[in-house]
Amino acid sequence: MPAHQWARSFAVTDDDIDLIMGALLEKETPLDTEAIVRILIQNRLAQETAALQEKFKDVVPYNPAHSYSIGQKLVFPALAYAVGRVVEQRPGNNPAYGSYSVITVEFEDDSEPRYRQFAANYADHILSKASNNGGETSYNTVTLSVDEILDAERTRIVKLVEERLRSHEDLVSVAGLWFPRSLMLEIHEGHLNLAEAALDLADGGPLSTEQIIEAIGGLGQSPLALQVFSLNYALKGDDRFDEVGSMGTVLWYLKRLEPSEVRTVPAMLKYQPIEYDQALLTPEMTALEQEIGDEWSPIVEPEQFPGEASISLIYPHRRLGTLPLTAHMRSIFPTARRTSRIWVTLIDGQDGTEYPGWVVWQDRYVFGLGQLYRKHKLPVGATITVRTSEEPGKIVVDFHAHRPRTEYVRLIVPKNGQITFDEEKRAIGAEYDDLMILGADDLKAVDALFEATQQSRRGLISILIMLMKELGKMSPQKTVHAKTLYSAVNVLRRCPPGPIFAALASSPEFEHVGNNYWRLILD
């Protein structure tokens, strides 16, 4: 039977659950879902093999050249290994075939037809010659392996088993492992207080469960795997602790010592979705949206793992020391199904310095790059490249550095609570997008502009009119590139390119003059 056919008839029975519970009791070790699936499949294959052995016990393969007695059991390889019993025998009556016998066989398993006749004692029959190979005919049809079955239908079988395991009242799942609740070690408040103290000494973490167990002196003589499982379950249920490990790794951190920018999304990164008609975006706008690659843009993740990805920093990420989790970056950073925050190590690609980092998947950003940005004096608009490293859980953050050279930079200059811009010379030692670059000397004043914009609930079109008036002063044609507007809007309000471009296209205040440049036509 092909593997996919075998797997499609697979169902988890009560006997299977008893088998799983017995295995967990015997091993005293939690098992992951795949290990449990393998036990079930192996048991099912063993049952099939035993059933076949019983079915073919005292059964001989049919061969027309041989003679048979009443009551003898035969197996017919040419009939899908059907088994029958000889119930009658008589001489053959066809002179053309010489001397031979005819046997009547009654088949088992409600086969149709129930009775069939076959030749016996007939040495010249073609099947006699084919069967006369001097060896024993094999009729063991269980030829599938566990791996073959999982390769064909892993997703379906694992889903079926997980659903049945979850429905069992005594089975508990922690970090992908299963164990009976009634057999878990008792973890009392003292153990949890000691775990908190161990994490406190580690500046909040992260520590693996094994490290915590070692620090608190162990949990008795039970197998380490059971100690880890029981403590994981207890820590998971205590609000003091946060699981921050990536897929396949369990790490713990004290919530109260996590950076505030990780526990709560910073206001500058919060995008309040703006409804807009995507049909307003021209192919040119859509191409620019794809080029910018904002984390909140409707961009599909690449099918192939990119290995590395690049973005141009916008003001809120530069100000807060964060990176956007764009469609191209999501496959580079580690994932986890059990937690919304993942602790990682961020490596400075220029000098190898390591920084603690946090991947906040739900809100699409990575925190922990403030020191790196400040050390290299990276401007808004700097091109940042992210790539995987050889060590799991470590991500390299890099940029194209060059000898610092003095260049004119678009500077944010708050005046009387309003945003204005000026051009001043600054030394820059990194590659950047000249349409997105921004500088700021008085960060607190720029922060105040952001807060005032939030409090006033100023609309996007109003913000665009204000910015275009100010930015237009820096061009003889009073034109502003859409990418520059996107960079400037995000100083005052977090917004992806789509709503900005749609507002430019739909509002009569703006005129497109080509190549993604716009100007204000109110005057």
Phi, psi and omega in degrees: 000130178301153184299318184292328177290319178299314184291326182292338177267005183286135175214148181270120183260172175297325178296324177297317179297319177299320179297316180297313180300320178297319180295318179294321178295317183293317184279336187052034183222128176299148180235147176278171187299317183295322178298320178294318178301318180297320178299316182294316181294317180299320178294319180296319177295321179295322178296318179295319179297316179297321180295320178293318180298322177291319181297322184261013177293132180059028179249138178245149178292139178290134174219121183303338183282342185268163176254151185224156181249160179299134179093350181287142180263135182235151172243141185244095180304325182289346180247042179058038177061036175293145182246136178216170182238135179290122182246348181202151177214137179213163177290147174286154184234031176248105183301334182295337183256003179074211183272126177199174180240161174237125178250145174256128184244130174263122185270152179272178172060033177056035179294150176239131355289156184289323182242135177219155181249145182220155177282149175218162181056033184239093188292332185272003180295142183300326178290332178296316180292320181293328183273344186275065183254008175078358181241178181267135178288133179267134177227027173272106185269001177276092183245357182281147174254166177300317182297320179298319180292317179292323177299326183278320189219037183303310186301314183294314183292316180300319179298315179300316182293316181298319179299318181289323179295319180296330182281350181278127188292337184258357181264135181240141178246130175221125177054038177083003180252156182235143176197151178294132179302321185291343182254002179290155177288148178280120177252115183258177186300327179299317178299317182293323177295322177294321177298319178298318180296320179298318179290325176300316180295337179264022180060033178102336181128195001275151173230145173284162179298322178298320179294321178295317180299318179296320182293329183264003175089016176085173181236041179100202186259004181293159178306144183303321182300323179287323175299316180297314181299313183295319179290321176303316181297319181290317180296323180299328182270003181249124187291351178287338190246147180232127176277122188234016180279155177279180182306126179086000181228135177249118176230147183240146180220149174281123183302320185292344179256002174289149178302142181299329180290348178263319181291324182228132181296124177300144183303324182295340181261354183282121176257116174271108188308136178249123178287137178204161181270109181296339179294342178288340182281123177286165175305325178295319178293317180298320178296321179291323176299318178295320180296317179294315175068039178301145183294339180260006176280150181282071182250131182281137177296143179297146181290325180261142180296120187285334182086319175207160181210153182233150175217162171258127183296135169257167189306310184300323179288321178293320182294322187263356181071041182238168173235144176281142172271083181282172180303324182278339182270341186299327181281350180273323183273148182294153180242168176202138178274342191264345187217153180268349180235135181234130178275132179224169173252125179258127185252127175291115182293345180276319185228000177083001179298139181255140179231143173290137181227163182226128176261115180254090191297312186300325183257007165064048174209162177239127182252147173128017186249009182303314181298318180297314180299315183290321182301319183263004178052049182283133180273165166300133184099351178298143179273116182252132178246135180239136179213161178285159175246177180287339181263127178302142178082002178242130184239133180269128177246122190221171174205164180273106183268151173213170179300128182305133177228148183279127180220158176285132182235140175288116187252134175280122181234099177292132178223122178052041178076010179240155180270130172227170183227151176215164176249126178221159181278137177219147176275122183235132182242027182216152177292141181211167176268114186291345176277342184248349186296138176217149174233163178205130177267321182254086184295324180296322179292323177292320175301321180295325176297318179298312182297321180294323178294321179293318183292324181281347182054041180296134182286163184297317182296320177298318178296318181296319179299314180299314182293320181293326175300314183286314181291328179297336179294343184269002180232136178301328180273357182057033178256154180224134178287146181299326179291324176294319177298317178301314180297318182288320178304321184285357169286328186255334184201131179290122183202131175286171184295325188308304179299325179296312181295321179295322178295320177298319184285332188259346185263133182291348180288343187244145180233129178276127182247011176106152177054039178066019174262143182227158174219159181273135182239029178289324185284000000 
